[in-house]
Amino acid sequence: MLESIYEDAAAADRRHNPLNNFIPTLRSGEWSDIGDRLHMEDTHICITDLAQNFGCNLLGEEAISFYGVFDGHGGKDAAQFVRDHLPRVIVEDADFPLELEKVVTRSFMETDAAFAKSCSLGSALSSGTTALTAMIFGRSLLVANAGDCRAVLSRHGMAIEMSKDHRPCCNNERMRIESLGGFIDDGYLNGQLGVTRALGDWHINGLKEISGRGGPLSAEPELKLVTLTKEDEFLIIGSDGIWDVFRSQNAVDFARRKLQEHNNVKLCCKEIVEEAIKRGASDNLTVVMVCFHLEPPPHVVVPRPRFKRSISAEGLRNLKSLLEG
């Protein structure tokens, strides 16, 4: 069991910290919109009990909830394939659920390879997708990300990013890519792709397998595991179209206000998407939200960093000249 790895170290902490004596009560919602695009390439999934969903009876084990957002590019086929296959691959892994982190990483890679085989059966399957999944197991939250979807946790009103955007501008990703023979050109991986990790895209030469080793476009997810406490309010998972117009803290603030108004998780997701459209988002838009309490978030004042703002003498002169015409 995943949680047992951390049980000894956490036991003493729980005795001293009552926040850790917490079992989340899960409520989830989702909403999506085509946005300003001709085709809808986002998709998502919400499964309350992953093992039971696939007929796997884990005696004595707590339910594992599974949530995912998949943002396709070059078509919807890869996103739908990963949505339909990844959960089953996870459940059917021999180490599920005892070594969940290894299982999830391995399952991303296996699902990517399975899609490659499907691609050989039809050119319509030549597409790619980013993938972000969240699994909740007791007090444990495990987020796996390959691409530029993002998961943000609200902890007593503070935004905690549970994933990193895998884009060519990221220095760590650039180093990994260059070590594998790839390059960044004008902000694109090998001059072709705006993300550095994704499943699919096997039809693009030079991005995946190169001489028996992994190519610069990786399907391996980055993982982040946290133990939830009473202060953790909800998790927002959004496709990149959401984060084009929302900063992480801004999304948490917006969601908290809406939940305080009506405490309806699905409606809150809908309102986030609608607000993104109002702000000029042009991409497909998908939001999945998981709340950890039955009650709405409490009213709190979240401290914000205070910045001193100043303008140089030269800036003042330039501003004065602009105002005077």
C-alpha positions in Angstrom: 0.0 0.0 0.0 1.4 3.4 -1.1 0.7 5.1 2.2 2.6 2.4 4.2 5.9 3.7 2.8 5.4 6.8 4.8 3.5 5.5 7.7 6.3 5.2 10.3 7.6 8.7 9.6 4.2 10.1 9.6 2.9 8.4 12.8 4.9 10.6 15.2 4.0 13.7 13.2 0.3 13.0 13.4 0.6 12.7 17.2 2.0 16.3 17.3 -0.1 17.7 14.4 -3.8 17.1 14.5 -4.1 18.4 11.0 -2.8 15.1 9.8 -5.7 13.2 11.4 -7.8 13.8 8.3 -9.6 11.6 5.9 -10.9 13.5 2.8 -14.5 13.3 1.8 -14.4 13.6 -2.0 -16.7 15.5 -4.3 -15.8 16.1 -7.9 -17.0 18.1 -10.9 -15.9 18.8 -14.5 -16.7 21.1 -17.4 -15.2 21.6 -20.9 -15.8 23.9 -23.9 -14.4 23.9 -27.4 -13.4 27.5 -27.0 -12.4 29.4 -30.1 -11.2 26.2 -31.9 -12.8 24.3 -34.8 -12.3 21.0 -33.1 -12.5 19.7 -29.5 -9.3 17.8 -28.7 -9.5 17.9 -24.9 -11.0 15.1 -23.0 -11.1 14.0 -19.3 -12.1 11.3 -16.9 -13.4 10.9 -13.3 -13.5 7.5 -11.6 -14.6 7.2 -8.0 -13.1 3.7 -7.4 -10.5 2.8 -10.0 -10.2 -0.9 -9.0 -13.9 -1.5 -8.8 -14.4 0.2 -12.1 -12.4 -2.5 -13.8 -13.8 -5.4 -11.8 -10.8 -5.7 -9.5 -11.7 -6.5 -5.9 -9.0 -5.3 -3.5 -9.9 -6.8 -0.2 -9.1 -4.5 2.7 -7.8 -1.8 0.5 -9.2 1.8 0.4 -10.7 3.0 -2.8 -8.3 4.8 -5.2 -10.0 7.7 -7.0 -8.7 8.6 -10.4 -9.0 11.9 -12.3 -7.4 13.0 -15.6 -7.2 15.7 -18.2 -5.9 14.9 -21.6 -5.1 17.8 -24.1 -4.8 16.4 -27.6 -3.0 18.0 -30.6 -3.0 17.0 -34.2 -6.4 15.4 -33.6 -8.4 13.9 -30.8 -7.4 10.3 -31.2 -4.4 10.2 -28.9 -6.2 11.9 -26.1 -9.2 9.6 -26.3 -6.9 6.5 -26.6 -5.0 7.5 -23.4 -8.2 8.3 -21.6 -9.7 4.9 -22.4 -6.6 2.8 -21.9 -4.4 4.3 -19.2 -6.7 3.6 -16.2 -7.0 -0.1 -17.2 -3.2 -0.4 -17.7 -2.6 1.0 -14.2 -5.1 -1.5 -12.6 -3.8 -4.5 -14.5 -0.1 -3.8 -13.6 1.2 -6.6 -11.3 2.4 -4.1 -8.7 -1.0 -2.2 -8.4 -1.7 -0.9 -5.8 1.4 -1.7 -3.7 3.9 0.4 -5.7 1.7 3.1 -7.1 4.4 5.6 -8.2 6.2 2.9 -10.2 3.0 1.6 -11.6 1.8 5.1 -12.8 5.1 5.9 -14.5 5.3 2.5 -16.2 1.7 2.7 -17.3 2.2 6.1 -19.0 5.1 4.6 -21.0 3.2 1.4 -21.8 0.1 3.3 -22.9 2.3 5.4 -25.2 3.8 2.3 -26.7 0.4 0.8 -27.2 -0.7 3.9 -29.1 2.3 3.6 -31.3 1.1 0.1 -32.3 -2.4 1.5 -33.0 -0.9 4.2 -35.2 0.4 1.6 -37.6 -3.3 0.6 -38.2 -4.4 4.0 -39.5 -3.0 7.4 -40.2 -6.0 9.0 -38.4 -4.3 7.9 -35.1 -1.2 10.0 -35.8 -1.7 12.6 -33.1 -0.5 13.4 -29.6 -1.7 14.3 -26.2 -0.5 15.8 -22.9 -1.7 13.9 -19.9 -2.2 14.8 -16.2 -3.7 12.4 -13.7 -4.5 12.7 -10.0 -5.0 9.6 -7.8 -6.3 9.9 -4.2 -5.7 7.0 -1.9 -6.7 7.6 1.7 -4.8 10.8 2.7 -2.4 10.5 -0.2 -2.6 12.6 -3.4 -0.4 11.5 -6.3 -0.2 13.7 -9.4 1.4 12.5 -12.6 2.1 15.0 -15.4 3.4 14.8 -18.9 2.8 18.0 -20.8 1.4 21.4 -20.0 -1.9 20.7 -18.2 -1.6 21.8 -14.6 -2.8 20.7 -11.2 -3.2 23.2 -8.4 -4.0 22.4 -4.8 -5.7 25.0 -2.6 -4.2 24.8 0.9 -6.1 27.1 3.3 -6.5 29.5 0.3 -2.9 29.3 -0.9 -2.2 27.8 -4.4 0.2 24.9 -4.3 1.3 23.8 -7.8 1.3 20.0 -8.0 2.8 19.9 -11.5 5.3 21.7 -13.7 4.5 22.8 -17.2 6.6 20.9 -19.7 7.4 23.5 -22.2 10.5 24.3 -24.3 11.2 27.4 -22.3 11.9 25.3 -19.2 15.7 25.0 -18.6 15.5 21.5 -17.1 13.6 20.3 -20.1 16.0 22.0 -22.5 18.9 20.2 -20.9 17.2 16.8 -21.1 16.2 17.4 -24.7 19.7 18.4 -25.8 21.2 15.4 -24.0 19.0 13.2 -26.2 19.9 14.9 -29.5 17.0 17.2 -29.7 16.9 21.0 -29.9 14.7 24.0 -29.3 14.0 26.2 -32.2 11.9 29.4 -31.9 10.3 28.0 -28.7 9.3 24.7 -30.2 10.7 21.2 -29.6 12.7 20.3 -32.8 10.9 23.3 -34.3 7.6 21.4 -34.3 6.0 20.9 -30.9 5.1 23.4 -28.2 5.4 20.8 -25.4 8.4 18.7 -24.3 6.5 15.7 -22.9 3.5 14.0 -24.4 2.1 10.6 -25.4 1.7 9.9 -29.1 3.3 12.0 -31.8 4.9 8.8 -33.2 4.4 10.1 -36.7 6.8 13.1 -36.2 10.3 12.0 -37.2 13.0 12.5 -34.6 10.8 13.0 -31.5 10.4 9.5 -30.0 12.7 6.5 -30.3 16.2 7.3 -31.6 18.7 4.4 -32.1 17.1 2.3 -29.4 17.0 5.1 -26.8 14.3 7.5 -25.9 13.9 10.6 -28.0 13.6 14.2 -26.9 9.8 14.0 -26.6 9.2 11.9 -23.4 6.0 10.2 -22.3 7.5 9.7 -18.8 5.5 11.7 -16.2 6.8 13.8 -13.4 5.2 12.7 -10.1 4.4 14.7 -7.0 3.0 13.0 -3.9 1.6 14.8 -0.8 -0.3 13.8 2.3 -3.6 15.7 2.5 -4.5 17.5 5.7 -7.5 19.4 6.9 -6.2 22.6 5.4 -6.3 21.1 1.9 -9.5 22.3 0.3 -9.6 21.2 -3.3 -7.6 20.3 -6.4 -8.0 22.1 -9.8 -6.9 20.2 -12.9 -7.0 22.2 -16.1 -5.9 22.0 -19.7 -3.4 24.7 -20.7 -6.1 26.9 -22.2 -7.2 27.6 -18.6 -3.7 28.6 -17.5 -3.2 30.9 -20.5 -5.6 33.3 -18.7 -5.5 32.2 -15.0 -2.5 32.3 -12.8 -2.6 29.4 -10.2 -3.4 31.7 -7.2 -6.0 33.5 -9.3 -7.7 30.3 -10.1 -7.8 29.2 -6.5 -9.2 32.6 -5.4 -11.9 32.5 -8.1 -12.9 28.9 -7.2 -13.0 29.6 -3.5 -15.3 32.6 -4.0 -17.7 30.5 -6.2 -17.7 27.6 -3.8 -18.5 29.9 -0.9 -21.4 31.3 -3.0 -23.1 27.9 -3.9 -20.8 25.0 -2.9 -21.5 23.2 -6.2 -18.4 21.7 -7.6 -19.6 21.1 -11.2 -21.1 24.7 -11.4 -17.7 26.0 -10.1 -15.9 24.2 -13.0 -18.4 25.7 -15.5 -17.8 29.2 -14.1 -14.1 28.8 -14.4 -14.4 27.9 -18.0 -16.8 30.7 -18.7 -14.5 33.2 -17.0 -11.6 31.9 -19.1 -13.6 32.6 -22.2 -14.4 36.1 -21.0 -10.7 36.7 -20.5 -10.0 35.9 -24.1 -8.9 32.2 -23.9 -8.9 30.8 -27.5 -7.9 27.2 -26.8 -10.1 24.2 -25.9 -10.9 24.4 -22.2 -11.3 21.7 -19.6 -11.5 21.8 -15.8 -11.8 18.9 -13.3 -12.1 19.8 -9.7 -11.9 17.6 -6.6 -13.0 18.9 -3.2 -11.9 17.3 0.0 -14.7 18.5 2.3 -18.4 18.6 2.2 -18.4 22.2 3.5 -17.4 25.2 1.3 -13.9 26.7 1.9 -13.8 29.1 5.0 -13.4 32.8 4.5 -9.7 33.6 5.1 -7.3 36.4 4.3 -4.5 35.0 2.2 -1.3 37.1 2.7 0.2 38.4 -0.5 3.8 39.4 -1.0 4.3 43.1 -1.0 6.4 44.6 -3.7 7.9 48.0 -3.8 7.2 49.7 -7.1 9.3 52.5 -8.4 10.0 54.2 -11.7 13.3 55.6 -12.8 14.0 59.3 -13.7 14.3 58.2 -17.3 11.0 56.4 -17.1 9.3 59.5 -15.6 10.7 61.6 -18.5 9.4 59.1 -21.1 6.0 58.9 -19.4 5.8 62.7 -19.3 6.7 63.0 -23.0 4.0 60.4 -23.9 1.4 62.2 -21.9 2.3 65.6 -23.4 2.1 64.1 -26.9 
